[in-house]
Amino acid sequence: MRNKKPTAIQQSYIDFIFNFKKDYGYHPIVQEIADYFGVWQNAASEMLVRLNKNGFIISTIVNDRTRQITPTESGMADSSVQLETTRADQTRNGAGWITAGDQA
């Protein structure tokens, strides 16, 4: 069953992921998340699995070694961070730009 709102610690992970992408232009790797929160890589990975399962982030494998971790609107609902849409978060189709999570 999916939670409606992330817990405080879950929200801190979501905010970190969002801010990291905003500041550096790429998604953090699990080790960077673990280092920031002072936890083992397994603990950070388990948190990402929970966030993904609850629909607060979308975690996708781009190729064999690269993972994109993107907060969803439900994950950002209680965030103090303002969710901004940029062209990097969008896909182009014949009709124009579609924001990730929108239906074409």
HUQUI-V401698 format. One record per helix or strand of 3 or more residues. SS is the DSSP state (hx for helix, st for strand). FROM is the first residue (numbers start at 1). TO is the last residue. If there is no record, write none. Layout:
ss->SS from->FROM to->TO
ss->SS from->FROM to->TO
//
This chain:
ss->hx from->8 to->24
ss->hx from->30 to->37
ss->hx from->41 to->53
ss->st from->57 to->61
ss->st from->67 to->71
ss->hx from->73 to->76
ss->hx from->87 to->89
ss->st from->90 to->93
ss->st from->96 to->99
//
